[in-house]
Amino acid sequence: MTLSVTEIRSIQAQADCLHDAASVQQALDRMATAISADLADTLPVVLCVLNGGIIPTGHLLTRLQFPLEIGYLHATRYRGETSGADVHWLCEPQIDLRGRTVLVIDDILDEGHTLTNILDYCTAAGVAQVRTAVLVQKLHDRLATDIRADYIGLQVKDRYVFGFGMDYRGYLRNLNGVFALGGGGDE
């Protein structure tokens, strides 16, 4: 479904700000401190989960002052929609992960399907250890597995959220903050 500029601007104008730019930056600072304490001596591979993880990853990387290698993967359930089914892999990591410490960074932990699939991939690739970082964790009881992120920036109620990497039908990832559909409405 293609949206018009008017429709997208209307969604943005009616959005509820859950976490403003300052609170996102504070969350990233906390995450970077914890990640540095745990991984600074491991020469980790940092894997950005595209597309949503690109903004949180970029902001976290500038805060990590230790040697690391950067890669990416593209696994998604949503494909531009507001809900998804099976995880679809568009690109596997190009770095050999065997025996490495890996930090996977994504935008959100919602039901956990995508992150579980990525962790299974890392295990099959023979990583020494894998850690996960998400900017946002949704608070609900629908987790597909018992998955938990090691580093969590912010928590939100169970609403449709976008901004700072998370999208609304492919748009609004670039908003500097975390927003929800206005009026408590969700799709």
N, C-alpha and C positions, 0 to 999 in steps of 0.2 A: 504494500500500500504506500503510495507516494503522498507525502504531506506537503502542504503549501507553506510558504513563509508565514502567512497570516496564522495558520493553525499552530505552527511551531512557536511563534511569538506569543500566541494566546496561552499555550501550555506554560511557557516560561513566565509570563506575567502573572499567572494564577498560582504558580508553584509556592509551596511552603518551604522556607529555608530551615532545614534541620540542623545543619552545621555550617557556619559561615567560614570565610577564607581563613580567618585567624585561628579558629578551632581546628581546622584541617591541618594548618601548619604546625600547631602544637602537637597534634596527634602524630604527624610525620616525625617530629623531633623525638618524641617518646619512643616510637618504633625504631628509629635509627640508633638511639642509645642502646636499646635492648639487643638489636641485631649486632651492633658493634661489640658489645660485651660477649656475645655468644660465638661470633663467627670471625672476628678480626684476625685470628691466627690460622685460618683454615684454607686460605686461597680459594674461596668458593666460586662457583658458577652461579650467577644471578640470572634466572630465567623470567623474562617478562611474558605474561600471558596476554597476547593481543586479542582484541583491540583495547579492552577496558583497562588493562594493567599498564598501558603506556604512560599515562600521566602520573599515577602514583609511583611507578618505577623510576621515572625521570627525576621526580622530586626526592625520592629516597636515595637514589644514587649520589646526588650531590652532597648528601649528608654522611655518606659512608667513606671514611678517610682511611681505608685499608685496601691492599691489593685484591682485586677480584677480576673475574672474567664475565662478560656480559653476553647473553644469548636471548633467544626468544622462541616461543612456540605459539601456535594459533589453534586453539581448541575452543569450540563454542557450542552452545545449545540453542541460542536465540536467533542468530542469523537475521538481525534487523527486526525481529518481532518482540512482543512483550512477554512471551512465554516460549518454552522450548521443550524438546523431547530428548532424543539421544545426543550424546556428545559427538560432534563432527570435527575431525582433525583436518585442518587445512595446511599445517606446516609443523613438522616435528623439529626439535632442536637440532642444530647443525654441529654442536659441540659434543665431543665424546664425554659422556657423563660417568663412565665406569670408574669407580673408586673415588669419586669426587664428592665434596660437600656441595649441595645444591640448595639455593634459596629461590623458591617460586613466589613471585609477586603478582597478585591479581587485584582487581578493583573491589570485588565483593564476594563474601561467602553467604550464599542464600540457602539453597537446599543441599549443596555440596556435591552434586553430580559431576561437574566439570573438574573440581579440585581433586575429587577421589580418582577420577580417570587419569589425571595428570600424575598423581602420586603413584598409581599403579604402573604407569609408564616409566617413571623414574626408578622404581624398584626393579622392574624388568631390565632396565638399562644398567643395573649394577652399581647404583650410587652408594657411597659410603654412608651418607646421611642426607636427609632432605628436610628442610624447614619450609614453612609457608608463612607468607605475610599478606594480609588483606587490609585495604584501607577501611572497609566497612563490613560489619557482620550484622545480618538481620536477626532480630530476636523473635523466634517462633519455635514451634515444636515439629517442623516438617523436615528436619535433616534426613537425607537419604541414608546416611550411614552415621557412625559415631565420630565423624571427622571434626577436628577442631583446628583452627589456625594457630600457629605458634606466636604470631605477632598480629595484633588487631589494633587498628587505629581508632575507630569509632564504632559505636553500636547505634542501630536505628530500629524503630518499631517496624512491624511487618507492613510496609507500604511500598509502592512502586517508587524507587529512587533513581535519580540521575544527577549528573554533574561530576566533575573531577575524575573522568574516565568512564563513568557509567552513563548509558545512553537512554534516550527516549526514542525508540524506533530509528536508531542510527544517528540521532541528532543530540545536541546539548551536552556531549561529553566534555566540552571545553569550558563549562561553567566553573567558576572558582568558588566551590562550595558544594555541599550535598543538599539536594532538594527532593521534595516529594510532590506528586501530583496534588494540586490545590484542593482544599476543602476536604481533605482526608480521603478523597476518591482514589481508586486504583483500578487497574485493568487486570 
